Amino acid sequence: MVIKRDKIEIISDILTSIQEKNNKIKITHILYKANLSYNKLKEYLDELLNKNLIEEYYDKKHKYFRLTKKGNEYLEKIKQMTKFIETFDI
């Protein structure tokens, strides 16, 4: 049985992967950690960029992503909600 992740879980995986790499991660690393196709990941990254949860920047010739302050706050709220939901053990 395949269990699909919902949108919040996918966004959490993307933001967590960025946070774990100290806000300096290339798209290919996000791709592997979030376990998404390139096209799906691109859709999510565009949405996160538009909502100012992440930003992209260039270091020499490579493009990296990092969380914004808003992105850090959003991720923290997701973690709090997840812990709260897990306390019900349904």
FIBASE-905052 format. One record per residue (C-alpha): z, x, y. Coordinates in steps of 0.1 Angstrom, whole numbers, plus 5000, padded with zeros to 4 digits. Layout:
BEGIN
ZXY;...
end
This chain:
BEGIN
500050005000;499050145034;501350075063;499650075096;501450205127;501549985157;500550095192;504050195202;504450425172;501150595179;502050645215;505350775205;503751025181;501351145208;504051185234;506451345209;503751595199;503351695235;507051725241;507651935210;505052195222;506952225255;504352035274;501552275266;499352135239;495652125232;493851805221;493251945186;496951995180;497751635192;494951515169;496651675138;500151575148;499351215157;497051185126;494250995145;490451025146;489051195177;487650875191;490950685187;492950975201;490650995231;491150615238;494950665237;494850975259;492650795285;495150515286;498150745289;496450945316;495650615335;499250505332;500450845345;502450915313;500651245307;498551475327;495951735318;495652085333;493752395327;495052735319;492252995321;489552825300;491552585279;492652225286;496252125279;498251815281;501851765293;504151475299;504851355334;508351255345;507350895338;506051005303;509351165295;511250855306;508950635286;509350845254;513150845258;513150455260;511050435229;513550655211;516450445223;514650125211;513850275177;517450375172;518650035183;516249855159;517250085130;520949975134;519949635121;518449775089;516249465082;
end
